[in-house]
Amino acid sequence: MFDLTGKNALVTGSSRGIGRGISLLLAKQGANVAVNSVSNYEKLSQAAEEIRKMGRQSLSLQADVSKKDQVQKMFSDIKNKWGRLDILVNNAGVIDYASFDEITEENWDRVLDINLKGQFLCAQEGVKIMRENKWGRIINIASISSGGVGIGFKNISHYTASKGGVVALTENMAIELARDGINVNAIAPGAIESDMSLAVQKDPKLLEATISQIPKGRMGKPEDIGAACVFLASNEADYITGTVLYVDGGWLAG
């Protein structure tokens, strides 16, 4: 089960953290994986090399997902090299902390451009390639902080707005693309050990308070998100589209 042999994947924002964990799990299950980052080419190359050591193909692609021309070139490179794309994981994202009344227009635009517009731009280009084979999996990374049934946190209104948009975008994409054989789902991580959560991990009191909210009694690991991606990317998840999978150690249930 969950065999991805012969599938080609792109994971955005995959030089480290959750994106890197997703990339390695997809490769472990047989997929060729293109990794992407806007910078930090050294870590990006290291991630690609780890994938190649598993016997898979990998591409290292530098691109800012909020810039249409760079996104188009990234997907063109994939098409020219591999001929097809089967799996797209829209993981690239940023977080910025500020109270609601102190969020600047510049910071608002940056967070929304990368976290939401970036997923939109990548999905548009990915769909063009996936439609040729009438098969595809698009997995958008959201958050438990995304409105609706999710939970809110102080000082990240722009981040939460972007992730709420991801959930809405996922649902509508799923409706429109199902007839093309393309499934679109979102994964909403809880507290995960990554660079984005360093402030929590380094503050003993904040870490204790966070873990106290999680029935599993620990923060998640990038591999926990990677395993969810493997499932949603597989043939076994063929009848699942338009859903949000919360990977949060039971936080919302608690």
Secondary structure, 3 states (H helix, E strand, C coil): CCCCCCCEEEECCCCCHHHHHHHHHHHHCCCEEEEEECCCHHHHHHHHHHHHHCCCCEEEEECCCCCHHHHHHHHHHHHHHHCCCCEEEECCCCCCCCCHHHCCHHHHHHHHHHHHHHHHHHHHHHHHHHHHHCCEEEEEECCCCCCCCCCCCCCCHHHHHHHHHHHHHHHHHHHHHHHHCEEEEEEEECCECCHHHHHHHHCHHHHHHHHCCCCCCCCECHHHHHHHHHHHHCHHHCCCCCCEEEECCCCCCC
